[in-house]
Amino acid sequence: MLAPAMDLLNDLFRSPSWEAMRVGLHLAFGLALLFWLWQALRLRAAVPLRHLARPRAWLRPAVALLMLALLAILVYQATWQLGGTARPRFIAFMQSHDRRQFNPAHWIQRGRILDRRGRVLAESRNRAGAAERVYPYGPAFAHVVGYADARFGLSGIEASANRALNGATLRSLGDWGELGRQVLTQSKRPRGQDLVTTLDAELQQLAVERIAAAKPFGRGAVAMLRPADGAVLVLASVPSFDPNRLQPDLFTGAEATNLLLNRATQGQYPPGSAFKAVLAAQALEMGFKGRLSCPAEGYTTSDRYRPIRDHEYYEARRAGRTWAGHGPLDLSAALAKSSNVFFAQLAILGGHQAFASTGQRFHFNRSIAFVGGAPQLQAARLEPIPERDRYGLAQAAIGQGRVTATPAYMALVAAAIANDGIALRPRLLRDSAPEALARFMSAESARRLRAMLRRAVSEGTARGIDSAGLEIAGKTGTAENPQGASHSWFIGFAPASAPRLAVAVLVEHGGYGSTVAAPIARDLLLKAAEQGL
């Protein structure tokens, strides 16, 4: 019986005659209220009250307090009814627990979410008497833009900017009254604010397509931002899900973790040789200027452990050749050649305390909030390395062992190098003000490191992506992991002489960073250059 009755009510409230009926009902209610008030006043005048006992002295203040409390409750209730759309909890409750189609909360037209050029990433469309959220780019922006659903809640920008998107940031009392009137009368659908993000739809789509096409599994992440102000242009995670077709299986099925995980901001991976940029910054800060011998047989801290060797050793062995080793290398050459032997020794020379101090300065083991407080970016994780564990320190120095990092964090490291050592807090909304996060290194160290990373592209392991007209600087990474083939990394920025963009690319089980991740980064930087970024 209840369902047919609700259907009749829904049909009534959507009918053209409802507006006239509503005005008539309001008028009838007001006349009835005036009539009963008039009758009460007449009755009071007609009935003598002199025979009643004189009230006690304390009774009048008590009654007055009771009436004031009742009035306060009524006023508070009225603010929820008339200004409820300015209260996110009220709207969320109404949208989640009141499924009636004539529920005013379902009529709110949430503001649109736009990319930096005005392309729609999320908008509300009227369907079946309710405002339904639509995501034109589907899975491409699912993790960063998120979803707003009455059943499954909020995520991404939809969650962090919920107040503005629902119209809750009203500036005047008149705005509150107008919005409340619209919700109650449904004479005009209330609208939230449109939000323009820093994201670029073309670059995001290109990143998603290239990661999805990467062999063998098409999984990974890309983060691209502007070093000068922290604006995030790309925050891509693959695989993803379609926010237009949310189903319970997405949150409870076997693939839930795989699809819902934002690999860019939450996926912790061994960073491999891309992490050597951090060790290079540490060496520059400590004033290192020497050379270290890098023999073919590698380096180890104890005969109990397998020697740490350079990748050329293994390539020569697979080809049946003998490799002579790099010999003595300085910091710039070691970074260009990506010598594991050099950086393992470098970490041991610096010691555990210096490495721990570098971790603190670079915000290891922290959660970094975007401008505005959400979402959260997980930085590098470093398990404590005991003083007696020198081999563990050598492993961490080359991005293996006890250290892991998220792609977005590694992009932040590249951006800090590009921005004279200062890391800007990442931001997703165009109108949000830039905010400094921390100084990762001195300006002089950053300047010298930029030149070294440029050399790594012009003549080092990343020379395959060197492009005329675009000075790319960066570091490749090939990170071993126990679950299969190595992860492919690249972090960098361009142009090296005056960096405008920084990027990090991770391809799960992609193999060499120079052949998989680096070309993706190059293509994104070239596309951005075509757009004038």
C-alpha positions in Angstrom: 0.0 0.0 0.0 2.9 2.4 0.8 4.5 2.2 -2.6 1.4 3.2 -4.6 0.7 6.0 -2.2 4.3 7.3 -2.7 3.9 7.1 -6.4 0.7 9.2 -6.3 2.4 11.8 -4.2 5.4 11.9 -6.6 3.1 12.3 -9.5 1.2 15.1 -7.7 4.4 17.0 -6.8 5.6 16.9 -10.3 2.3 17.9 -11.9 1.9 21.4 -13.4 -1.1 22.1 -11.1 1.0 21.5 -7.9 2.3 25.1 -7.8 -1.2 26.5 -7.7 -2.3 23.9 -5.2 0.8 24.7 -3.0 0.0 28.4 -2.9 -3.7 27.6 -2.1 -2.6 25.2 0.7 -0.3 27.8 2.2 -3.0 30.4 2.1 -5.6 28.1 3.7 -3.1 27.2 6.4 -2.4 30.9 7.1 -6.2 31.7 7.3 -6.9 28.8 9.6 -4.1 29.9 11.9 -5.5 33.4 12.1 -9.0 32.1 12.7 -8.0 29.9 15.6 -5.9 32.8 17.1 -8.9 35.1 16.8 -11.1 32.5 18.5 -8.6 32.1 21.4 -8.5 35.8 22.0 -12.3 36.0 22.1 -12.5 33.1 24.5 -9.9 34.7 26.8 -11.9 38.0 26.8 -15.2 36.1 27.6 -14.0 34.0 30.5 -13.5 35.7 33.9 -10.3 34.6 35.7 -10.7 36.5 39.0 -11.7 33.3 40.9 -8.4 31.6 40.1 -5.7 31.5 42.8 -2.8 33.9 42.5 0.2 32.1 40.9 3.2 31.5 43.0 6.1 34.0 42.6 8.5 31.5 41.1 5.9 30.2 38.5 6.1 33.2 36.1 9.9 33.1 35.6 9.7 29.3 35.2 7.0 29.6 32.6 8.9 32.4 30.8 12.0 30.3 30.7 10.0 27.4 29.4 8.5 29.6 26.7 11.9 30.9 25.7 13.3 27.4 25.5 10.4 26.4 23.3 10.9 29.4 21.1 14.7 28.6 20.8 13.9 25.1 19.7 11.4 26.4 17.1 13.9 28.9 15.8 16.7 26.3 15.7 14.3 23.9 13.8 13.4 26.7 11.4 17.1 27.3 10.6 17.4 23.6 9.7 14.3 23.7 7.5 15.0 27.1 5.9 18.8 27.1 5.8 19.3 23.3 5.7 21.1 23.5 2.4 23.8 25.4 4.1 24.4 22.6 6.5 26.3 19.7 4.8 25.3 17.2 7.5 21.6 18.0 7.0 21.9 17.7 3.2 23.9 14.5 3.5 21.3 13.0 5.8 18.4 14.0 3.6 20.1 12.7 0.5 21.2 9.4 2.1 18.1 8.4 4.2 15.1 10.1 2.5 14.7 8.5 -0.9 11.4 10.2 -1.7 11.6 11.9 -5.1 10.0 15.0 -3.7 12.7 15.3 -1.0 14.1 18.8 -1.5 17.6 17.6 -0.9 17.5 15.6 -4.2 16.5 18.8 -6.0 19.8 20.6 -5.2 21.8 21.2 -8.4 25.3 20.6 -7.1 27.8 22.9 -8.7 29.9 21.7 -11.7 33.5 20.6 -11.4 35.5 21.9 -14.3 39.1 21.5 -15.5 41.3 24.5 -15.9 40.0 25.2 -19.4 36.3 24.9 -18.4 35.7 21.4 -19.5 33.1 19.6 -17.4 34.4 16.9 -15.2 31.2 16.5 -13.1 27.7 18.0 -13.3 24.1 17.4 -12.2 21.4 16.6 -14.6 17.7 16.3 -14.0 16.5 12.7 -14.3 13.2 11.3 -12.9 12.6 14.3 -10.8 16.0 14.3 -9.1 19.4 15.9 -9.7 21.7 13.0 -10.8 25.4 13.4 -10.8 27.1 12.7 -14.2 30.8 12.3 -15.0 31.5 12.9 -18.7 35.1 11.5 -18.6 34.1 8.3 -16.7 37.0 6.4 -15.1 39.7 8.9 -16.2 39.0 11.3 -13.2 37.3 8.8 -10.9 39.9 8.9 -8.1 40.7 12.6 -8.1 37.2 14.1 -8.8 35.5 11.2 -7.0 31.8 10.6 -6.8 28.7 12.0 -5.0 26.1 9.3 -4.5 23.1 9.0 -2.2 23.9 5.4 -1.5 27.7 5.2 -1.5 28.5 8.7 -0.2 31.3 11.0 -1.3 34.9 10.8 -2.4 37.6 12.9 -4.0 36.9 16.6 -4.7 33.2 15.8 -4.4 33.9 15.2 -0.7 36.5 17.8 0.0 34.5 20.6 -1.7 31.1 19.3 -0.7 30.0 22.5 1.1 30.7 24.7 -1.9 29.2 22.3 -4.4 26.0 22.0 -2.4 25.7 25.8 -2.1 26.7 25.9 1.6 29.1 28.8 1.4 26.5 31.6 1.3 27.8 35.1 2.0 24.8 36.9 3.3 21.6 36.4 5.3 19.6 37.2 2.1 21.3 34.3 0.3 20.4 32.0 3.1 16.7 33.0 3.0 16.5 32.8 -0.8 18.1 29.3 -0.8 15.8 28.1 2.0 12.8 29.4 0.1 13.8 27.6 -3.1 14.3 24.3 -1.2 10.9 24.5 0.6 8.8 25.7 -2.3 10.8 24.1 -5.1 9.9 27.1 -7.2 13.5 27.1 -8.5 16.1 24.5 -8.2 18.8 25.7 -5.8 22.3 25.5 -7.2 25.7 25.1 -5.6 28.9 26.8 -6.8 30.9 25.7 -9.8 34.5 24.8 -9.0 37.3 25.3 -11.5 40.2 22.9 -10.8 43.8 23.0 -11.8 43.4 19.7 -13.7 43.9 19.4 -17.5 41.5 17.0 -19.2 43.7 16.4 -22.2 46.8 15.7 -20.2 44.9 13.4 -17.8 43.4 11.4 -20.6 46.8 11.0 -22.3 48.3 9.8 -19.0 45.5 7.3 -18.5 45.7 6.0 -22.1 49.5 5.6 -21.9 49.5 3.8 -18.6 46.6 1.5 -19.6 48.5 0.6 -22.8 51.8 -0.2 -21.0 52.7 -3.9 -20.8 52.2 -6.3 -19.2 49.3 -5.3 -17.0 48.5 -1.6 -17.8 48.6 -0.5 -14.2 50.3 2.6 -12.7 50.0 6.3 -11.9 51.0 9.7 -13.1 51.3 13.0 -11.2 52.1 16.3 -12.9 52.2 19.7 -11.2 53.6 23.2 -11.5 56.6 23.7 -9.2 56.0 27.4 -8.8 52.5 27.2 -7.2 51.7 23.6 -6.5 48.9 23.4 -9.1 48.2 19.8 -10.0 47.5 19.2 -13.7 47.5 15.4 -13.7 46.6 12.9 -11.0 45.9 9.7 -12.8 45.5 6.2 -11.4 45.0 3.0 -13.5 43.0 0.8 -13.3 40.0 2.8 -12.2 36.2 2.6 -12.0 33.2 4.3 -13.6 31.6 6.8 -11.2 28.5 6.8 -13.4 27.8 3.2 -12.6 28.5 2.6 -9.0 27.5 -0.9 -7.7 27.9 -2.6 -4.3 30.4 -5.1 -5.8 32.8 -2.2 -6.4 33.1 -1.7 -2.6 32.9 -5.3 -1.5 34.1 -7.5 -4.3 37.6 -9.0 -4.9 38.6 -6.1 -7.1 37.6 -3.4 -4.6 41.1 -2.6 -3.4 42.6 -2.8 -6.9 40.0 -0.4 -8.5 39.4 2.0 -5.6 43.1 2.5 -4.7 44.4 5.9 -5.8 47.8 4.7 -6.9 49.0 8.3 -7.4 48.5 9.4 -3.8 48.2 6.2 -1.8 50.1 3.5 -3.7 53.4 2.7 -1.9 56.1 1.4 -4.2 59.9 0.9 -4.0 61.1 4.0 -5.9 64.3 2.4 -7.1 66.9 4.6 -8.7 64.5 7.6 -8.9 65.2 7.8 -5.2 68.8 8.6 -5.9 67.8 12.3 -6.4 67.1 12.4 -2.7 70.5 11.0 -1.8 72.1 13.4 -4.3 70.4 16.3 -2.5 71.7 14.9 0.9 75.3 14.7 -0.5 75.1 18.3 -1.8 73.8 19.6 1.5 76.7 17.8 3.3 79.2 19.3 0.9 80.3 16.1 -0.8 82.7 16.8 -3.7 84.8 13.6 -4.0 84.8 10.5 -6.2 84.0 7.0 -5.3 85.3 3.8 -6.9 82.6 1.7 -8.6 84.1 -1.7 -9.5 82.3 -4.3 -11.5 82.1 -6.7 -8.5 80.0 -4.2 -6.6 79.8 -3.2 -3.0 78.6 -4.8 0.2 78.9 -4.0 3.8 79.5 -7.6 4.9 80.4 -10.9 3.3 77.1 -12.2 4.6 75.2 -10.1 2.1 75.1 -10.2 -1.7 77.0 -7.4 -3.3 75.1 -4.4 -4.6 76.0 -4.1 -8.3 75.2 -1.9 -11.3 72.8 -2.9 -14.0 75.6 -3.0 -16.6 77.1 -5.9 -14.7 73.9 -8.0 -15.2 73.5 -7.0 -18.8 77.1 -8.1 -19.6 76.6 -11.4 -17.8 73.4 -12.1 -19.7 75.3 -11.4 -23.0 78.2 -13.6 -21.9 80.6 -10.6 -21.7 82.8 -9.2 -18.9 82.2 -5.7 -17.7 85.1 -3.7 -16.2 83.0 -1.4 -14.0 82.6 2.3 -13.9 85.7 3.1 -12.0 85.9 6.4 -10.1 82.8 8.5 -10.4 81.8 11.9 -9.1 78.2 12.7 -8.0 77.1 14.1 -11.4 78.4 11.2 -13.4 77.1 8.6 -10.9 73.6 10.2 -11.1 73.8 10.2 -15.0 74.9 6.5 -15.0 72.6 5.6 -12.1 75.3 3.7 -10.3 74.0 1.6 -7.5 77.5 1.0 -6.2 78.2 4.7 -5.9 75.0 5.6 -4.0 75.2 2.6 -1.7 78.7 3.8 -0.6 77.5 7.4 -0.5 74.8 6.5 2.1 77.3 4.6 4.3 79.7 7.6 4.2 76.9 9.9 5.3 75.7 7.5 8.0 72.3 6.7 9.6 71.8 10.0 11.3 72.3 12.0 8.2 69.8 9.8 6.3 67.3 10.1 9.1 67.7 13.9 9.1 67.2 13.9 5.3 64.0 11.9 5.8 62.6 14.4 8.3 63.5 17.3 6.0 61.8 15.6 3.0 58.7 14.7 5.1 59.2 10.9 5.1 56.5 9.0 7.0 54.0 11.8 6.8 50.6 12.4 5.3 50.6 15.6 3.3 47.3 17.4 2.9 46.5 19.3 -0.3 45.7 23.0 0.0 42.4 23.1 1.8 43.0 20.0 3.9 42.0 17.2 1.6 42.7 14.8 0.0 45.8 13.4 1.7 49.0 12.5 -0.1 51.1 9.8 1.4 54.8 10.6 1.4 57.7 8.2 1.4 57.7 5.5 4.0 61.0 4.5 5.7 61.1 1.8 8.3 63.6 2.5 11.1 67.1 1.3 10.2 69.1 0.3 13.2 72.6 1.7 13.4 74.1 -1.8 13.2 72.2 -2.5 9.9 74.6 -0.8 7.4 73.4 -3.0 4.5 69.8 -1.9 5.1 71.0 1.7 4.8 72.8 1.0 1.5 69.7 -0.7 0.1 67.5 2.3 1.1 69.9 4.6 -0.6 69.1 3.0 -4.0 65.3 3.0 -3.4 65.0 -0.6 -2.3 64.6 -2.4 1.0 62.8 -0.4 3.7 61.9 2.6 1.6 58.7 3.0 -0.4 57.1 6.1 -2.0 53.9 7.3 -3.8 54.1 8.6 -7.3 52.6 12.0 -6.2 55.3 12.3 -3.6 58.1 11.7 -6.0 56.5 14.4 -8.3 56.7 16.7 -5.3 60.4 15.9 -4.9 61.0 16.7 -8.5 59.0 19.9 -8.1 61.1 21.0 -5.1 64.3 20.5 -7.0 62.8 22.6 -9.8 61.7 25.3 -7.4 65.0 26.2 -5.7 64.5 23.5 -3.0 61.0 24.6 -1.8 58.1 22.2 -2.0 54.7 23.8 -2.5 51.7 22.1 -1.0 49.8 20.5 -3.9 46.5 22.2 -4.8 43.6 21.1 -6.9 41.3 24.2 -7.0 42.3 27.1 -9.3 41.2 29.8 -6.8 43.1 28.4 -3.9 46.2 30.3 -2.9 49.7 28.7 -3.2 51.1 27.5 0.1 54.6 26.5 0.9 55.1 23.1 2.5 58.7 22.8 3.4 62.3 23.5 2.2 63.7 20.2 1.1 67.2 21.6 0.2 69.0 24.8 -0.2 68.6 26.9 -3.4 72.3 26.2 -4.3 71.9 22.5 -3.9 68.7 22.5 -6.0 70.5 24.5 -8.7 73.4 22.1 -8.9 71.1 19.1 -8.8 69.0 20.5 -11.7 72.2 20.5 -13.8 73.0 16.9 -12.8 69.5 15.7 -13.7 69.7 17.5 -17.0 72.8 15.5 -17.7 71.0 12.3 -16.8 68.7 13.0 -19.7 71.1 14.5 -22.2 73.8 11.8 -21.8 72.7 9.3 -19.1 70.1 6.6 -18.6 67.3 8.8 -19.8 69.0 10.0 -23.0 66.3 8.2 -25.1 63.8 10.9 -24.2 66.0 13.9 -24.9 64.0 16.2 -27.1 65.0 19.2 -29.2 63.5 22.4 -28.0 62.5 20.9 -24.6 65.2 20.6 -21.9 63.9 17.7 -19.9 65.8 16.9 -16.7 65.1 13.8 -14.6 65.9 10.4 -13.2 64.9 7.0 -14.3 64.2 4.1 -11.9 63.9 0.4 -12.2 62.6 -0.9 -8.8 62.9 -4.6 -7.9 59.9 -6.0 -6.1 59.1 -9.5 -4.9 55.8 -9.8 -6.8 57.2 -10.0 -10.3 59.0 -7.8 -12.8 60.5 -4.5 -11.8 58.5 -1.4 -11.5 59.3 1.4 -14.1 59.8 4.9 -12.8 60.7 8.4 -14.1 60.7 11.7 -12.2 61.7 15.0 -13.8 60.8 18.5 -14.9 61.1 20.8 -17.9 62.6 23.0 -19.1 65.7 22.4 -17.0 66.9 26.0 -17.2 63.5 27.5 -16.0 61.2 24.6 -14.9 57.5 25.1 -15.4 56.3 21.5 -14.9 57.3 18.5 -12.8 56.2 15.0 -13.4 56.4 11.4 -11.9 55.4 8.3 -13.8 55.1 4.8 -12.4 54.3 1.7 -14.4 53.7 -1.4 -12.3 56.0 -4.3 -13.5 56.9 -2.2 -16.5 60.7 -3.0 -16.4 63.3 -0.4 -17.2 62.4 3.1 -16.4 64.3 4.4 -19.4 62.2 2.4 -21.9 58.7 2.5 -20.3 58.0 5.3 -17.8 60.4 7.9 -19.3 58.7 8.0 -22.7 55.3 8.5 -21.1 56.7 11.5 -19.1 58.3 12.9 -22.3 55.0 12.7 -24.2 53.1 14.4 -21.4 55.7 17.2 -21.2 55.7 17.7 -24.9 51.8 17.8 -24.9 51.9 20.4 -22.2 54.4 22.5 -24.1 52.1 22.4 -27.1 49.4 23.9 -24.8 51.8 26.7 -23.7 52.2 25.3 -20.2 
